[in-house]
Amino acid sequence: MTQDQLRCLEPFFQTLPWHRIQEGQKHLSKNYRDKKSSSSVFATEEGRLAYLATRCPATFAAVCRVLEELRRRLPTFYPRTALDIGAGFGTASWALLSTFATLEKIELIEKEIQAVLWGQRIPFTGMDKAIWRIEDIDRIKTFPAVDVLIASYTLGEWSRSTLEATLDRLIQSPIAVALFLEPGTPEGFTTLLEVRTRYLKGGWSLVAPCPHAMTCPWQGTQEWCHFSVRLPRTSLHRYVKGAERGFEDEKWFYQIFAREPWASFVPFEGRLVQRVRRYPGRVALSICDRRGFVSSLTLSKKDPRYRSSKKLAWGDAVCYDLEKMG
Ligand SMILES: C[S@@+](CC[C@H](N)C(=O)[O-])C[C@H]1O[C@@H](n2cnc3c(N)ncnc32)[C@H](O)[C@@H]1O
């Protein structure tokens, strides 16, 4: 169970009455609604604990899903070094560590000193391999040579000039694989489409989620590509959010690029870009395919692809023949 690995956070939640953490959550939610940066959230104890209780489990779940997909597509990729930019408390690094036992060193870059001080205190297994740098990404002229770069839920907080200049530098850096995650909102989608365009222009290969490197069929439309992961809510999580349901659906979008095409890349025909609709005896799929189109495919029990499709979920790659699609 992915979320079990976050048990190491529990002692932090004994340090303040829960109603205070709830105040921090109200501030955190307002901050997201107003599209403000995390600075003011990390400035208070309440805000940091609310982030730890509600946002860390969600981003951890999303990054773990992205890394699962990375492993499926590049099964011979065994990173030893990683760079986590806009690291916050290090959530994306925890996911990297829980996915890749080969990691020997992770460098984390974060501008908020309070996030770094807290990140250094969280005893997630393997974080003794972490090197923390309190720095603004703007000031970093050269990035270290690493096997994997991750930028999780941070690009949306950067100014236009920071985004452009940092992407230019990252694209030129000696990095083997680069992963970007953003919230599953129209803004997150637009930001990552820009990242996609720049990385492809820079000669990198797209690993996932797109099955093609052509223009995204949803670019400039009312649709936006995103995915969803369900995670259990702890009682504190439910309390601070005033939520009744025991789970939360985190929506996010991502892009994975490799500097060189991988000989062992596991190809796929398409990606499920919406929730799978299941009916008695048939299943309906929305698939973005290698021709660069999103199409609907309804498979009945008679179709040989029905059995494997029943197990598929939103965000999964589709590996069977899609030729017959209209
Ligand atoms: C929403 S948090 C995400 C944290 C973490 N990556 C995660 O997935 O949970 C965004 C983080 O990016 C950091 N950040 C934003 N702009 C930055 C910059 N210019 N340089 C370094 N860090 C930055 C913020 O301080 C914050 O910790």
Ligand as a Chemical Component Dictionary entry (heavy atoms), coordinates in Angstrom:
data_LIG
# 
_chem_comp.id                   LIG 
_chem_comp.type                 NON-POLYMER 
_chem_comp.pdbx_formal_charge   0 
_chem_comp.three_letter_code    LIG 
# 
loop_
_chem_comp_atom.comp_id 
_chem_comp_atom.atom_id 
_chem_comp_atom.alt_atom_id 
_chem_comp_atom.type_symbol 
_chem_comp_atom.charge 
_chem_comp_atom.model_Cartn_x 
_chem_comp_atom.model_Cartn_y 
_chem_comp_atom.model_Cartn_z 
_chem_comp_atom.pdbx_ordinal 
LIG C1  C1  C 0  2.983  23.150 -4.573 1  
LIG S1  S1  S 1  4.598  22.963 -3.936 2  
LIG C2  C2  C 0  5.063  21.355 -4.527 3  
LIG C3  C3  C 0  6.087  20.735 -3.646 4  
LIG C4  C4  C 0  6.506  19.314 -4.040 5  
LIG N1  N1  N 0  7.230  19.301 -5.277 6  
LIG C5  C5  C 0  5.312  18.401 -4.114 7  
LIG O1  O1  O 0  5.064  17.824 -5.165 8  
LIG O2  O2  O -1 4.612  18.237 -3.082 9  
LIG C6  C6  C 0  5.570  24.006 -4.978 10 
LIG C7  C7  C 0  6.971  24.191 -4.440 11 
LIG O3  O3  O 0  7.788  24.848 -5.405 12 
LIG C8  C8  C 0  8.606  25.778 -4.722 13 
LIG N2  N2  N 0  9.032  26.821 -5.646 14 
LIG C9  C9  C 0  8.240  27.681 -6.331 15 
LIG N3  N3  N 0  8.982  28.527 -7.065 16 
LIG C10 C10 C 0  10.286 28.191 -6.863 17 
LIG C11 C11 C 0  11.519 28.699 -7.317 18 
LIG N4  N4  N 0  11.552 29.766 -8.129 19 
LIG N5  N5  N 0  12.664 28.127 -6.886 20 
LIG C12 C12 C 0  12.629 27.064 -6.045 21 
LIG N6  N6  N 0  11.481 26.542 -5.545 22 
LIG C13 C13 C 0  10.323 27.097 -5.942 23 
LIG C14 C14 C 0  7.691  26.316 -3.638 24 
LIG O4  O4  O 0  8.383  26.984 -2.603 25 
LIG C15 C15 C 0  7.009  25.033 -3.185 26 
LIG O5  O5  O 0  7.721  24.393 -2.188 27 
# 
loop_
_chem_comp_bond.comp_id 
_chem_comp_bond.atom_id_1 
_chem_comp_bond.atom_id_2 
_chem_comp_bond.value_order 
_chem_comp_bond.pdbx_ordinal 
LIG C1  S1  SING 1  
LIG S1  C2  SING 2  
LIG S1  C6  SING 3  
LIG C2  C3  SING 4  
LIG C3  C4  SING 5  
LIG C4  N1  SING 6  
LIG C4  C5  SING 7  
LIG C5  O1  DOUB 8  
LIG C5  O2  SING 9  
LIG C6  C7  SING 10 
LIG C7  O3  SING 11 
LIG C7  C15 SING 12 
LIG O3  C8  SING 13 
LIG C8  N2  SING 14 
LIG C8  C14 SING 15 
LIG N2  C9  SING 16 
LIG N2  C13 SING 17 
LIG C9  N3  DOUB 18 
LIG N3  C10 SING 19 
LIG C10 C11 SING 20 
LIG C10 C13 DOUB 21 
LIG C11 N4  SING 22 
LIG C11 N5  DOUB 23 
LIG N5  C12 SING 24 
LIG C12 N6  DOUB 25 
LIG N6  C13 SING 26 
LIG C14 O4  SING 27 
LIG C14 C15 SING 28 
LIG C15 O5  SING 29 
# 
